[in-house]
Amino acid sequence: MVYFEVPDAERIFAERAFWDVYYEHCSYFSPPSLTALCGAAGLPDIGEHFPDTDPRYKNADSRTLLADRLRVFA
């Protein structure tokens, strides 16, 4: 399991939040571009484990979902 936290370029441009562009961020991704990058690297989408069509995961806390996946790999 790999957890990435990256700036959301779509939000920055949509909200014109250009003050969120920091020199230490060398890459910006939109959700589709990051999904494509991970797919090309052979990393599955979290939706394969927790589909958004499953009502059990509606409004789920991501920390709980992450803890569930970490137990699988422990």
RAQUI-V62946 format. One record per run of one state. SS is the DSSP state (h for helix, s for strand, l for the rest). FROM is the first residue (numbers start at 1). LEN is the number of residues. If there is no record, write none. Layout:
ss={SS,SS}
from={FROM,FROM}
len={LEN,LEN}
This chain:
ss={l,s,h,l,h,l,s,l,h,l,h,l,h,l,h,l}
from={1,8,9,15,18,21,29,30,31,41,46,49,55,58,62,74}
len={7,1,6,3,3,8,1,1,10,5,3,6,3,4,12,1}
